[in-house]
Amino acid sequence: MLGGDLVEMKRKKKVSFFLKVLVVVLAVYSAVTLVRLQIELNAQRDRRDTLEEERDRQRQKNAALASFSESELDDEAVTRIAREELGLVMPDEVLIVDVGH
């Protein structure tokens, strides 16, 4: 029986060693996965913040456009905007460009 007990103890030590190795491997895998997920989460938060800023800028732009479209523009203001902003001229006008400067 002494030989059987010795074999049983070696087997338990062998199982115990593999169990410890398995626990360490699982712990390392869990830690690496946790760090990777944390990095990905931070990147997604940065992307969300960027998109929120872009959304806010677009909302401001939309509000300005809505305000502009609701305002009363007279013909003089429309003509001025067409000339200054778009570089347009009336059909009966001649555009003279000074290329000397």
C-alpha distance (Angstrom), angle and dihedral (degrees) to the residues before:
residue distance angle dihedral
M1 . . .
L2 3.75 . .
G3 3.82 91.2 .
G4 3.81 91.1 49.1
D5 3.79 91.4 52.2
L6 3.80 90.9 50.4
V7 3.82 92.1 51.6
E8 3.80 90.2 47.2
M9 3.83 91.3 51.6
K10 3.84 91.6 49.4
R11 3.78 90.1 49.2
K12 3.83 91.5 50.4
K13 3.82 90.8 48.5
K14 3.80 90.2 49.3
V15 3.82 91.9 49.4
S16 3.80 90.5 44.7
F17 3.82 91.3 51.9
F18 3.83 93.1 49.7
L19 3.79 90.3 46.4
K20 3.82 90.4 53.2
V21 3.81 91.1 48.2
L22 3.81 90.3 49.0
V23 3.81 91.6 50.7
V24 3.82 91.4 49.4
V25 3.82 92.2 48.4
L26 3.80 91.4 49.4
A27 3.80 90.9 47.8
V28 3.82 92.3 51.2
Y29 3.81 91.4 46.1
S30 3.81 90.6 49.8
A31 3.81 92.0 48.9
V32 3.81 93.0 49.0
T33 3.80 91.1 47.4
L34 3.80 91.3 48.5
V35 3.82 92.4 51.5
R36 3.81 91.9 46.6
L37 3.81 91.5 50.3
Q38 3.79 91.4 47.6
I39 3.82 90.9 53.0
E40 3.80 90.6 48.4
L41 3.80 91.0 47.8
N42 3.81 91.1 52.4
A43 3.80 90.8 49.5
Q44 3.80 90.9 50.6
R45 3.82 90.8 48.9
D46 3.81 90.0 52.2
R47 3.80 90.1 49.6
R48 3.82 90.6 48.8
D49 3.81 91.2 51.0
T50 3.80 91.0 49.6
L51 3.79 91.4 49.5
E52 3.81 91.4 47.9
E53 3.81 90.4 52.7
E54 3.80 90.4 48.8
R55 3.81 89.9 48.6
D56 3.80 91.1 51.3
R57 3.82 91.9 49.9
Q58 3.80 90.2 49.0
R59 3.81 91.2 49.3
Q60 3.81 90.1 52.1
K61 3.78 90.2 48.9
N62 3.80 91.1 48.5
A63 3.80 91.2 49.2
A64 3.81 90.6 50.8
L65 3.79 91.1 49.0
A66 3.79 91.7 47.4
S67 3.79 90.5 49.6
F68 3.79 90.5 48.0
S69 3.80 93.3 48.6
E70 3.81 91.6 48.9
S71 3.80 94.1 50.0
E72 3.74 120.2 96.9
L73 3.78 110.7 -109.0
D74 3.72 119.8 -168.7
D75 3.78 123.1 -151.3
E76 3.79 91.2 -99.7
A77 3.81 92.8 56.6
V78 3.82 91.9 46.7
T79 3.81 90.7 50.2
R80 3.80 92.0 48.5
I81 3.81 92.6 49.8
A82 3.81 91.4 46.9
R83 3.81 91.5 51.5
E84 3.82 99.0 41.2
E85 3.78 103.0 34.1
L86 3.79 102.5 30.1
G87 3.81 102.0 25.9
L88 3.81 92.7 -128.2
V89 3.81 126.7 154.8
M90 3.80 132.9 -159.8
P91 3.81 116.6 -96.5
D92 3.82 93.5 -110.3
E93 3.81 94.6 47.6
V94 3.77 126.9 93.5
L95 3.80 117.6 -139.4
I96 3.78 114.3 -139.1
V97 3.80 115.7 -164.4
D98 3.78 119.1 -162.1
V99 3.80 104.4 -142.8
G100 3.79 93.4 174.8
H101 3.77 92.9 85.6
